[in-house]
Amino acid sequence: MEDSKKLPWANKDLGQHFLNNQNIISKITDDFAEVAESIIEVGPGPGILTKNLAAHNQDIHVVEKDERMIEYLAPIVKADHINFTDALAFDFEAFINEKGLGDKTWLVSNLPYNISTPLLLKFLQTPSIKYMTLMFQREVADKVFAFASKKNFMGSLMALSQTYFKTSLLVKAPPGAFTPPPKVDSAVISFERIDNPVIALDEFTKFEKFLRAVFQFKRKQLGKVLKSYTSVEKIQAGLAHINQPLTVRAEALKLEDLQNLYKFLNE
């Protein structure tokens, strides 16, 4: 276990919680080590994951907003591989191409809780990111991965994630696995990009807009919800195409239904 006295104070504004559980650290840092060709870690903080990732002897770069972390990262990562910037404003695809990291880049992050969703959306749209190992607050993880006990689990974030990536649960992380402990449980999800997704990646924004319309009122009848998206006739034909009644609720649809409905309504 990491000695919390050696860690910097956690900046709440940046959503910082530092992992201290070695079993979880090992699972994260070994996840795609055998198949990835390069690694980008987002929000490495004091390098808790970075030390293990660097041991794989792959080309590793880090993106960190908190410049206090230089003293922790400098002994682990080459100076020109440390990027102090806001990940939300960072062009990952341009960076990967510029550095020649290839199309099997593995992105690793203990995601800052307060910006995990916008960061995920950004990563999903970066084609050269082939693999991801991401730590989420459990509330967000529930929106990304279908935990077995949950009914009517489908939502826009899950549909987007699973259209472009194969997802699996790597490990759960209780509050005690962090310093300082958050007030909620967390979970780590593994992502492997689908080479030929049913909805092409260049349609991501259009597909996301459709999903937002569908799930805006996910417990209301879809026949009524979609009236702001397209004509009643098109809605009727589209739902008939996926063998669903006008009264179906969005949250009850399967991923394949959503993909087929989107394609039909946007022909």
C-alpha positions in Angstrom: 0.0 0.0 0.0 1.2 3.5 -0.8 2.2 5.6 2.1 -0.3 8.4 2.1 2.3 10.8 3.8 4.3 10.7 0.6 1.4 11.7 -1.6 0.6 15.3 -2.4 -2.7 16.7 -1.1 -5.6 15.8 -3.3 -7.1 18.8 -5.2 -10.9 18.4 -4.8 -11.4 20.9 -7.7 -9.6 18.4 -10.0 -11.5 15.4 -8.6 -8.3 13.8 -7.3 -8.4 10.5 -5.4 -5.2 8.5 -5.4 -5.3 4.7 -5.6 -3.6 2.8 -2.8 -4.7 -0.8 -3.5 -1.9 -2.8 -5.1 -4.2 -5.5 -6.4 -6.3 -3.0 -8.3 -3.2 -1.1 -9.5 -1.8 -4.3 -10.9 -5.0 -5.3 -12.7 -5.3 -1.9 -14.3 -1.7 -1.7 -15.4 -1.5 -5.2 -16.8 -4.9 -5.0 -18.6 -3.7 -4.5 -22.3 0.0 -4.7 -21.7 0.5 -7.6 -24.0 -1.2 -6.2 -27.0 -0.8 -2.4 -26.9 2.0 -0.7 -28.8 2.0 2.6 -26.9 0.4 4.0 -23.7 -1.1 7.4 -22.8 -2.1 7.9 -19.2 -4.5 10.7 -18.4 -4.4 12.3 -15.0 -1.4 10.3 -13.6 -1.2 12.5 -10.5 1.8 11.3 -8.5 2.5 8.4 -10.8 0.8 5.6 -8.8 -0.2 3.8 -12.0 2.6 5.3 -14.1 5.4 3.4 -12.4 3.8 0.0 -13.3 2.9 1.2 -16.8 6.4 2.4 -17.5 7.8 -1.0 -16.4 6.3 -2.5 -19.6 9.0 -0.7 -21.6 6.5 0.7 -24.1 6.4 4.3 -25.4 4.5 6.1 -22.6 3.1 9.6 -22.5 1.1 11.3 -19.8 -1.4 14.2 -19.8 -1.7 16.0 -16.4 -3.3 19.3 -15.5 -1.7 19.6 -12.0 1.8 21.0 -12.5 2.6 20.0 -8.8 3.0 16.5 -10.1 6.3 17.2 -12.0 8.4 16.0 -9.0 6.6 12.7 -9.0 6.5 12.1 -12.7 9.9 13.3 -13.7 11.7 10.2 -12.3 9.4 7.9 -14.2 8.6 9.5 -17.6 10.9 11.4 -20.0 10.5 15.1 -19.7 9.2 15.5 -23.3 6.6 12.8 -22.7 5.0 14.8 -19.8 2.2 17.1 -21.1 0.9 19.6 -18.6 -2.5 20.5 -20.1 -6.2 20.1 -19.7 -7.2 16.7 -21.1 -10.6 18.1 -22.2 -8.8 20.6 -24.5 -6.1 18.1 -25.7 -6.3 16.8 -29.3 -5.4 13.1 -28.7 -5.7 12.0 -32.3 -3.4 14.7 -33.5 -0.9 13.9 -30.7 -0.9 10.2 -31.5 -0.3 10.9 -35.1 2.4 13.5 -34.4 4.3 11.2 -32.1 3.9 8.2 -34.4 2.3 6.1 -31.6 0.3 3.9 -34.0 -3.3 2.7 -34.0 -2.9 0.4 -31.0 -2.6 3.0 -28.4 -3.8 2.1 -24.9 -5.3 4.9 -22.9 -5.3 4.5 -19.1 -7.0 6.8 -16.6 -8.2 6.9 -13.0 -10.7 9.5 -14.4 -11.4 12.7 -12.4 -14.9 12.2 -11.1 -16.1 15.6 -12.1 -15.3 15.3 -15.8 -15.4 11.6 -16.5 -18.3 11.6 -18.9 -17.0 14.4 -21.3 -13.6 12.8 -21.3 -15.1 9.4 -22.2 -17.0 11.0 -25.1 -13.7 12.5 -26.3 -11.8 9.2 -26.1 -14.6 7.3 -27.9 -14.1 9.6 -30.9 -10.4 9.2 -31.1 -9.9 6.4 -33.7 -6.2 5.7 -32.8 -7.1 4.8 -29.2 -7.6 1.0 -29.6 -7.7 0.0 -25.9 -8.8 1.8 -22.8 -8.7 1.0 -19.1 -10.8 3.5 -17.2 -11.8 4.0 -13.6 -15.2 5.5 -13.1 -17.3 6.4 -10.1 -19.9 3.6 -9.9 -22.8 5.9 -10.8 -21.0 6.6 -14.2 -19.9 3.0 -14.6 -23.5 2.0 -14.4 -24.2 4.2 -17.5 -21.3 2.6 -19.4 -21.4 -1.1 -18.5 -24.5 -3.3 -18.0 -24.1 -4.7 -14.5 -26.0 -8.0 -14.3 -28.5 -7.1 -11.6 -29.9 -4.0 -13.3 -33.1 -3.9 -15.5 -33.8 -1.4 -18.2 -30.1 -0.4 -18.1 -29.7 1.0 -21.6 -28.9 4.7 -22.0 -27.2 7.0 -24.4 -23.7 6.7 -22.9 -23.9 2.9 -22.9 -25.2 2.8 -26.4 -22.3 5.0 -27.6 -19.7 3.1 -25.6 -20.9 -0.3 -26.8 -21.3 0.7 -30.4 -17.6 1.6 -30.7 -16.0 -0.6 -28.1 -16.3 -4.1 -26.5 -16.6 -3.4 -22.8 -16.0 -5.6 -19.8 -15.8 -5.1 -16.0 -12.2 -5.4 -14.9 -12.5 -4.8 -11.2 -14.6 -2.9 -8.6 -12.9 -0.5 -6.2 -14.4 0.4 -2.8 -13.8 3.9 -1.2 -10.9 2.4 0.9 -8.9 1.7 -2.2 -8.2 5.5 -2.5 -6.5 8.3 -0.6 -8.5 10.2 0.3 -11.5 7.8 0.2 -14.4 9.1 -2.0 -17.9 8.8 -0.7 -18.9 6.3 -3.4 -17.8 3.0 -4.9 -15.8 2.9 -8.2 -15.4 0.4 -11.0 -12.8 -0.1 -13.7 -14.0 -0.9 -17.2 -11.9 -2.4 -20.1 -12.6 -1.2 -23.6 -11.4 -2.7 -26.9 -12.3 -0.8 -30.1 -14.5 -2.5 -32.6 -12.8 -2.4 -36.0 -15.9 -2.1 -38.1 -18.7 -0.6 -36.0 -22.3 -0.8 -37.1 -22.5 3.0 -37.0 -19.4 4.5 -38.6 -17.3 6.7 -36.3 -17.7 9.7 -38.6 -21.4 9.5 -37.7 -20.7 9.7 -34.0 -22.1 13.2 -33.5 -25.2 12.5 -35.5 -25.7 9.2 -33.6 -25.2 10.9 -30.3 -27.8 13.5 -31.1 -30.3 10.7 -32.0 -29.5 8.9 -28.7 -30.0 12.1 -26.7 -33.4 12.6 -28.3 -34.3 9.0 -27.6 -33.2 9.0 -24.0 -34.3 12.5 -23.1 -37.4 11.0 -21.4 -36.4 7.4 -21.3 -39.5 6.3 -19.3 -41.9 7.9 -21.7 -43.4 6.2 -24.8 -40.9 6.4 -27.7 -43.7 7.2 -30.2 -44.2 10.5 -28.4 -40.6 11.3 -27.4 -39.4 11.1 -31.1 -41.9 13.6 -32.4 -39.3 16.4 -32.0 -36.8 14.3 -34.0 -38.8 13.3 -37.1 -42.2 12.8 -38.5 -44.9 10.6 -37.0 -45.0 8.5 -40.1 -41.3 7.9 -40.0 -41.5 7.0 -36.3 -44.2 4.5 -36.9 -42.3 2.9 -39.8 -39.0 2.9 -37.8 -40.5 1.2 -34.7 -42.3 -1.3 -36.9 -38.9 -2.0 -38.6 -37.4 -3.1 -35.2 -40.6 -4.9 -34.2 -41.5 -2.5 -31.4 -44.8 -0.7 -30.6 -45.2 3.0 -30.4 -45.6 2.6 -26.6 -42.1 1.1 -26.1 -39.8 2.9 -23.6 -36.3 3.8 -24.7 -34.7 2.2 -21.7 -36.2 -1.2 -22.7 -34.5 -1.2 -26.1 -31.5 -3.3 -26.9 -28.4 -1.9 -28.5 -29.2 -3.5 -31.8 -32.7 -2.0 -31.8 -31.2 1.5 -31.2 -28.7 1.1 -34.0 -31.2 -0.2 -36.5 -33.7 2.5 -35.6 -31.1 5.2 -36.0 -30.1 3.8 -39.5 -33.8 3.6 -40.6 -34.6 7.1 -39.5 -31.5 8.5 -41.1 -31.6 6.8 -44.4 
